[in-house]
């Protein structure tokens, strides 16, 4: 059994103990238990690895239960960010597959590659999940989700510089129960969830749950030829063929193959099955729980479209040499559709492998070959239109009560993840650029922990051990720059840590003093091979000591104030996409110190809960990309041997050169610096930043049956590279909204004639504008307000309900993100459209 604290005050202190004395988020209390008409419920959380009262915990936590997600028609981890102030959880850019970009208080990570450690740590049933890739978790049979804001690590798990998210499933228990939940909706949505809990004996309990979700995508893949004829512009189609639905391209003379609507396929659809099982045994003073889960996600690629196409010299050359002679077309704005929900991207190259353009180039020295030079590995790409996740894991958790005050917990787990990301970057049926990546990752984690609780102090002492192996393969085809790259990156990672934290009450139970520390040692050994010019190893290793200190004071039985300071650390990284060996270098870790002040109160006879917090983060060192170009490091006379401080200089409509601006490279003087061969670079450097913000959350029950929830956050991020720089267009840090807010209103109406009650509900979610690139204006999405609506009938016994509702109620058109490739010298910009309005009907029965 889990160790219980002897008194309520002791629980509060233990909370402190687990605490990162931070501003406690109230959205959690509002959502984390069944709502009581007579007032607000007290909430128990385990984010600090001890059972504690949320309102007594000086830690910024938002806890959301399964019932709260259901009431808001949410079923994915992405939705959690909408309810957390100063948080943004979004589907990642399409090339990263089904991954989440998670930011809390301005700190996070958007790149799924194993070269980087997440700024926000994810846990599934207390087991650390090391990847952003494949992190679009389904909320299957969960008890709640707890989100901790600010640096974490002095009481559990992996060090997290920005925050942590813990998905907690329902545990097996002694009471038999079962449920089935079916939903049907727009785009032929069909979701079925079911589960049961069954006591096998007085001490042994089994819980099993599963889910199957399927729906068509909300973005249509159009047959380009068909669409041009339908639009009355057949000349724009030239002789380009239609895509054959069975694979490949049809003969142009055969005409369109897609029917009157020109729709060949869809993107943004789902095909997911998941299963979870847990077995728990309770002994005298101890318990052990075994869990296993499996997810098979064969969903379509996420919706994506071209926002702009600006042909450049190299794409124009490809059009001249290949597309015009073949089909009488060019890569230009004809491939832009007039709707967010349509695209021409086929994930296929219409030119067969082994083709030679121009003809005879392979044998005639007077004719220069294009990308299509007759090689068997160029052209003919036919990428599967699906983004796969296969996720399997098992774990064991042991709790032992050693004495009345001392308990021991051991968490150990294994996880195996395979995920793919594909992208038809150009948004057309031409093979201008296609990308396919795969990640295969295995990990083991072990976390032993001791907890001591008394009236004077609560102590936590533990360790964390992590070992993983991973491989990333990347297949990149870019004909307009003559690039065919097949990179293989092998990773071998370890992380070791010890941590301790104490909460002391020297002057009685109302005042708590928190002190904590952590030592982390991380190493990542990487073997990089791009199949041509790079075959080398890079080692990323670092260690760090982090700390926490705080005070909290219980002013009255229902009001607490607190303050804290804590440091955070994220291990170093490296550039996973080098064009030459000089760019494959390690970058130092991130470091931050965060300060918080907060107020939490249950007011007006426990009918209104108000939580306020302010924070300031000194982001002493952060990993940021630094793009540009440099001379090719080939060792040939006239080329750069040492990269130095080159800048990318445009010297004409179709030419460019690299210049050594500080004579730091091997090219010296003005003569030798002109005409050397350039290559792009995206190195990563360390820069500082400052983050400050405020957070407020409200949970109010003004009259019987009326429920009002609200939260809001403001973040201001300042960084030197964004200030006084004429190249900066978007001055806000990427992926960080300045404002976030949410609000919900529900009113339970008794319906005696129906033997139950009817509850209409409206929810509002707001996020201010976000930049995705600092140097181009188009890499930006404006602020957005999205509404959901739902009406739910529940019978008097509470075991049957029917709901009808809609997400994105007012059919708001907006993008999750914008990926502007023109900043990298490419011809287009991608946008990932969010889903339109979707209606649904849900029926749920409990037994």
Buried (B, 14 or more C-beta within 10 A) or exposed (E): EBBBBBEEBBBBBBBBBBBBBBBBBBBBBBBBBEBEEEBBBBBBBBBBBBBBBBBBBBBBBBBBBBBBBBBBBBBBBBBBBBBBBBBBBBBBBBBBBBBBBBBBBBBBBBBBBBBBBBBBBBBBBBBBBBBBBBBBBBBBBBBBBBBBBBBBBBBBBBBBBBBBBBBBBBBBBEEEBBBBBBBBBBBEBBBBBBBBBBBEEEEBBBBBBBBBBBBBBBBBBBBBBBBBBBEEEEEBBBEBBBBBEEEEBBEBEEEBBBEEEBBBBBBBBBBBBBBBBBBBBBEEEBBBBBBBBBBBBBBBBBBBBBBBBEBBBBBBBBBEBBBEEBBEBBBBEBBBBEEBBBBBBBBBBBBEBBBBBBEEBEEEEEEEBBBBBBBEEBBBBEBEBBBBBBBBBBBBBBBBBBEEBBBBBBBBBBBBBBBBBBBBBBBBBBBBBBBBBBBBBBBEBEBBBBBBBBBEBBBBBBBBBBBBEBBBBBBBBBBBBBEBBBBBBBBBBBBBBBBBBBBBBEEEBBBBBBBBBBBBBBBBBBBBBBBEBBEEEBEBBBBBEBBBBBBBBBEEEBBBBBBBBBBBBBBBBBBBBBBBBBBBBBBBBBBBBBBBBBBBBBEBEBBBBBBBBBBBBBBBBBBBBEBBBBBBBBEEEBBBBEBBEBEBBEEEEEEEBBBBEEEBBBBEEEEBBBEBBBBBBBBBEBBBBBBBBBBBBBBBBEEEBEBBBBBBBBBBBBBEBBEEEEEBBBEBBBBBBBBBBBBBBBBBEEBEEEEBBBBBBBBBBBBBBBBBBBBBEBBBBEEBEBBBBBEBBBBEEEEBBBBBBBBBBEEEEBBBBBBBBBBEBBBBBBBBBBBBBBBBEBEBBEE
